[in-house]
Amino acid sequence: MLYYLLFIINCCEANESIAVLANDVSRDEKKFLIYDVNYGEGFNLRRDVFMRIANTVRILRERGYNYVLVLPPWGGLYHWRKHHLKVPWSKFFHIQSINEFVPVIEFHRFLKETNYDAIDEVLYLQGYAEGWTGGKYEIKYDQRNCIINDPHYKFIGGLCLRIVYFWTHVKVNRTVSELSSIFILVQFFRKGWFFSFENIYARKFSCISIQGDSETLANMIQRDHHHANSLMIDRAETVLHSHFGDFHYWEARRSMRYAEHLRLVADEFRQKRLNSNDRRDGTLISDSWKTTRKEHGEAQGGDYICVHWRRRDFVRSHSADIPSISGTAEQVSVL
């Protein structure tokens, strides 16, 4: 008869390891896909990148992989001109609505669910150093040397020392013998930005040159990185939409309903300032975007026009190509 007993002495901080069996089982069944975009990018681009990565998760789930999309906290946006950090998605969007498209979880809840364990792997997306060959855009991806030595991910060496002690009980012909062995495992980590959260690390880091879309990313994850229970895709804006404007594009877009507390503020403003409401304007919607059906022309809208007017950064970089304030007002008046 042969018996094995395994002791693990973990010298890491308590919140950097998962020791409960139930959590280990859960992690094997569920995988987390985290993403981030170039620091300082604006709200609209970040919202669009969500749609691309959400469709990557959709594709992986359709193939039988139980991925959950981790929502990257908001913060550090240039246009906000404020230093807000760690802002959850629930401040802006209705999370349950997004969950009707793909399962999602806020980043801080992901950390708690995994007991603040290190992220298994970070993939830093980049283009190809040689650019397009022959002027032809080709769908492809390869692990390459990092084009830019990104300071956000610093190698910090052995952070965690694990002493693993094996005790073996062997019984052969009524003779009992004991064997023991000790292994010292040193784990190496990368320290990164990770949305300004402290004490978050990654076990592996690599740069991936990629030309492709949501499906390309799904193929790469399925082929090369499905073993990682937590996988982070940085510079996710590198990935394009698989089919811009198709059915799944609009599913992702429709799922991004704004949070109820914001809609209440907007409804009050419309009613008081614009004499507008959903019933009068024909813009009533169901509780779920999946059951909301509208015919073309059914929504009439109110007696006002909304203008997205980009000004500050355009004045700095494209001053010769944009109208003045009065010129903009004249163009809007014509409408």
C-alpha positions in Angstrom: 0.0 0.0 0.0 1.2 3.5 -0.8 0.1 6.7 0.9 1.0 10.2 0.0 0.8 13.2 2.3 1.6 16.7 1.0 2.4 19.7 3.1 2.7 23.1 1.6 4.3 25.9 3.6 3.5 29.1 1.8 5.6 32.1 2.6 3.6 34.5 0.5 1.2 37.0 2.1 -2.1 35.3 3.0 -4.1 37.1 0.3 -1.8 36.0 -2.5 -2.7 32.3 -2.5 -5.7 30.1 -2.9 -5.8 27.3 -0.3 -9.4 26.4 -0.1 -10.4 23.3 -2.2 -13.7 24.7 -3.2 -12.0 27.7 -4.8 -9.5 25.5 -6.6 -12.4 23.5 -8.1 -14.2 26.7 -9.0 -11.2 28.1 -10.8 -10.8 24.9 -12.8 -14.3 25.2 -14.1 -14.3 29.0 -14.6 -11.8 31.1 -16.4 -11.4 34.9 -16.3 -10.5 37.1 -19.2 -9.2 40.6 -18.1 -8.4 43.4 -20.5 -7.1 46.9 -20.6 -6.4 49.6 -23.2 -3.8 52.2 -23.8 -3.6 54.5 -20.7 -5.4 57.8 -21.2 -7.8 56.6 -23.9 -11.2 58.1 -23.9 -14.6 56.8 -22.8 -16.0 56.1 -26.3 -13.0 54.1 -27.4 -13.0 52.1 -24.2 -16.7 51.3 -24.7 -16.0 50.2 -28.2 -13.1 47.9 -27.1 -15.4 46.3 -24.6 -17.6 45.2 -27.5 -14.7 43.6 -29.3 -13.5 41.7 -26.2 -17.0 40.8 -25.2 -17.4 39.1 -28.6 -14.2 37.2 -28.0 -15.6 35.9 -24.8 -18.9 35.0 -26.6 -17.0 33.0 -29.2 -15.0 31.2 -26.6 -18.1 30.3 -24.6 -19.8 29.0 -27.8 -16.8 26.7 -28.1 -17.3 25.3 -24.7 -14.9 27.4 -22.6 -16.4 28.9 -19.5 -14.9 32.4 -19.6 -16.1 35.3 -17.6 -15.2 38.8 -18.7 -13.5 41.0 -16.1 -14.5 44.6 -16.4 -11.5 47.0 -16.2 -12.1 49.8 -13.7 -12.3 53.3 -15.1 -9.7 56.0 -14.3 -6.9 58.0 -15.7 -9.0 59.3 -18.7 -7.5 62.4 -20.2 -10.8 64.1 -21.0 -12.1 63.8 -17.4 -9.3 66.0 -16.2 -9.8 64.4 -12.8 -7.7 61.8 -10.9 -10.5 59.3 -10.3 -9.3 55.7 -10.2 -10.8 52.3 -9.6 -14.2 53.5 -10.7 -16.4 50.4 -11.3 -18.6 49.9 -14.3 -21.7 49.9 -12.3 -21.2 53.7 -11.9 -22.0 54.0 -15.7 -23.6 50.8 -16.9 -26.4 48.4 -15.9 -24.3 45.3 -15.2 -27.2 42.8 -15.3 -28.0 44.0 -18.8 -24.4 43.3 -19.9 -24.7 39.9 -18.2 -27.4 39.0 -20.7 -24.8 39.1 -23.4 -21.8 37.5 -21.7 -21.1 36.9 -18.0 -19.1 39.8 -16.5 -17.6 40.6 -13.1 -16.1 43.8 -11.8 -12.3 43.7 -11.2 -12.5 44.2 -7.5 -14.9 41.3 -7.2 -12.7 39.2 -9.4 -9.8 39.8 -6.9 -12.0 38.7 -4.0 -13.3 35.6 -5.8 -9.7 34.5 -6.6 -8.5 35.4 -3.1 -6.1 38.0 -4.6 -4.1 35.3 -6.3 -1.6 36.4 -9.0 -2.9 36.7 -12.5 -1.7 33.7 -14.4 -0.6 35.4 -17.6 -0.5 38.9 -19.3 -0.4 39.2 -23.1 0.7 42.6 -24.3 -0.7 43.1 -27.8 1.3 45.1 -30.4 1.7 45.4 -34.1 4.4 43.9 -36.2 7.7 45.8 -36.1 8.1 45.3 -39.9 4.6 46.6 -40.6 2.4 45.1 -43.3 4.3 43.2 -45.9 3.5 44.2 -49.5 0.8 46.6 -48.3 -1.5 43.6 -47.6 -3.3 43.2 -44.3 -3.0 39.6 -43.2 -4.7 37.9 -40.3 -1.9 36.5 -38.1 -0.4 36.5 -34.6 3.0 35.6 -33.2 4.8 35.8 -29.9 7.6 38.4 -30.5 10.1 40.5 -28.6 8.4 43.6 -27.1 8.7 46.5 -29.6 8.5 48.9 -26.6 10.0 48.0 -23.3 6.8 48.9 -21.5 7.5 50.2 -18.0 4.0 49.1 -16.7 5.3 45.5 -16.3 8.4 45.1 -14.3 10.1 41.9 -13.4 10.4 41.7 -9.7 12.1 38.3 -9.3 11.1 35.7 -6.8 8.3 37.1 -4.7 7.0 33.9 -3.2 8.9 31.0 -1.7 7.0 27.7 -1.4 8.4 24.8 0.6 6.8 21.6 -0.5 7.3 18.6 1.8 6.3 15.1 0.6 5.8 12.3 3.2 5.5 8.8 1.7 4.2 5.9 3.7 5.1 2.6 2.0 3.9 -0.8 3.2 5.5 -3.8 1.5 5.4 -7.3 2.9 4.2 -5.9 6.3 7.3 -3.7 6.5 6.7 0.0 6.9 9.2 2.5 5.6 9.0 6.3 5.4 10.5 8.4 2.7 10.5 12.2 2.7 11.6 14.8 0.3 11.7 18.6 0.3 11.3 20.8 -2.8 11.8 24.6 -2.7 9.8 26.3 -5.4 10.5 30.0 -6.1 7.8 31.8 -8.2 8.7 34.8 -10.3 6.3 37.6 -10.8 5.7 40.8 -12.8 4.4 43.9 -11.2 2.1 46.0 -13.3 -0.3 48.9 -13.4 -3.3 46.7 -12.8 -5.7 49.7 -12.6 -3.8 51.2 -9.6 -4.6 48.2 -7.3 -1.8 47.3 -4.9 -0.2 43.9 -4.4 -1.4 42.5 -7.7 1.1 40.5 -9.8 1.3 38.4 -12.9 3.1 35.0 -13.2 3.8 35.3 -16.9 4.2 38.1 -19.4 4.8 38.1 -23.1 4.3 40.4 -26.1 2.1 39.2 -29.0 2.3 40.8 -32.4 -1.2 40.5 -33.9 -3.2 41.6 -36.9 -6.8 40.5 -36.4 -10.1 40.8 -34.8 -12.2 39.4 -32.0 -12.3 35.9 -33.5 -8.5 36.0 -34.1 -8.0 36.7 -30.4 -10.4 33.8 -29.5 -8.4 31.5 -31.8 -5.1 32.5 -30.2 -6.5 32.0 -26.6 -8.0 28.7 -27.5 -4.8 27.4 -29.1 -2.1 28.8 -26.9 -3.4 30.2 -23.6 -6.5 28.2 -22.6 -4.5 26.7 -19.7 -4.5 30.1 -17.8 -7.3 30.4 -15.4 -6.9 34.2 -15.4 -5.6 35.8 -18.6 -5.1 39.5 -19.1 -5.1 41.1 -22.6 -3.4 44.5 -22.5 -3.6 47.0 -25.3 -6.8 45.3 -26.4 -7.6 48.2 -28.8 -5.2 46.4 -31.1 -7.9 43.9 -31.8 -10.6 44.9 -34.4 -14.3 44.1 -34.7 -14.8 40.7 -36.5 -17.8 42.1 -38.4 -18.5 45.7 -37.8 -22.3 46.3 -37.6 -23.4 42.7 -37.6 -25.9 41.0 -35.3 -23.4 40.2 -32.5 -21.9 43.8 -32.8 -25.3 45.2 -32.0 -26.1 42.6 -29.3 -23.0 43.8 -27.5 -23.9 47.4 -28.0 -27.5 47.1 -26.9 -26.4 45.3 -23.8 -24.5 48.4 -22.6 -27.5 50.2 -21.1 -26.6 53.0 -18.8 -27.0 52.5 -15.1 -30.5 53.3 -13.7 -29.3 56.1 -11.5 -27.9 57.9 -14.5 -31.1 57.4 -16.5 -33.1 58.9 -13.7 -31.0 62.0 -13.8 -31.3 62.2 -17.6 -35.1 61.6 -17.5 -35.5 64.5 -15.0 -33.4 66.8 -17.1 -35.3 65.9 -20.3 -38.7 66.5 -18.7 -37.7 69.8 -16.9 -35.6 71.4 -19.6 -36.7 69.9 -22.9 -40.3 68.9 -22.2 -39.4 65.4 -23.3 -40.0 61.9 -22.0 -40.0 58.4 -23.3 -43.7 58.0 -23.7 -44.1 61.3 -25.6 -41.1 60.6 -27.8 -41.9 57.0 -28.5 -38.7 55.7 -26.9 -40.1 53.3 -24.2 -38.0 50.2 -23.8 -38.5 46.8 -22.0 -36.6 45.9 -18.9 -34.4 43.6 -21.0 -32.8 44.7 -24.3 -33.4 41.2 -25.6 -37.1 41.7 -25.5 -37.1 45.3 -26.8 -38.4 45.4 -30.4 -38.8 48.6 -32.3 -39.9 49.3 -35.8 -38.1 51.8 -38.0 -39.5 55.3 -37.4 -41.4 54.3 -34.3 -39.2 56.4 -32.1 -39.8 60.1 -32.9 -37.5 61.8 -30.4 -38.0 65.2 -28.9 -37.8 68.8 -30.1 -34.0 69.1 -29.5 -30.8 68.0 -31.0 -27.7 66.5 -29.3 -24.2 67.4 -30.5 -21.0 65.6 -29.6 -18.6 68.5 -30.0 -14.9 67.6 -29.6 -12.9 70.7 -28.9 -9.9 70.8 -26.6 -7.6 68.2 -28.1 -8.7 69.0 -31.6 -7.9 72.6 -31.2 -4.4 71.6 -30.2 -3.8 69.1 -33.0 -6.2 70.0 -35.9 -6.9 73.8 -35.4 -6.8 74.4 -39.2 -9.5 71.8 -39.9 -12.2 72.7 -37.3 -14.7 75.5 -37.1 -14.7 78.2 -34.5 -17.3 78.2 -31.7 -19.5 80.6 -33.6 -19.0 78.7 -36.8 -20.0 75.5 -35.1 -23.2 77.2 -33.7 -24.1 78.3 -37.3 -23.7 74.8 -38.7 -25.9 73.4 -36.0 -28.5 76.1 -36.5 -28.8 75.0 -40.2 -29.8 71.5 -39.0 
